[in-house]
């Protein structure tokens, strides 16, 4: 396996460290970020391609689900 060294600013390192999983290596963390990036691109492609009948109800439901996940 080949290894590469990268240089980043300390404040960026600290930000990454704060969102990386506790038992997750930086390699696994970056792999997860890169893989999830393709999902973000897919969502951007879909943006504007559909319309919600009741946007406010959808936003309330999403907010409720987020609260359930947090606690």
Buried (B, 14 or more C-beta within 10 A) or exposed (E): EEEEEEEEEEEEEEEBEEEBEEEEEEEEBBEEEEEEEEEEEEEEEEEEEEEEEEEEEEEEEEEEEEEEEEE
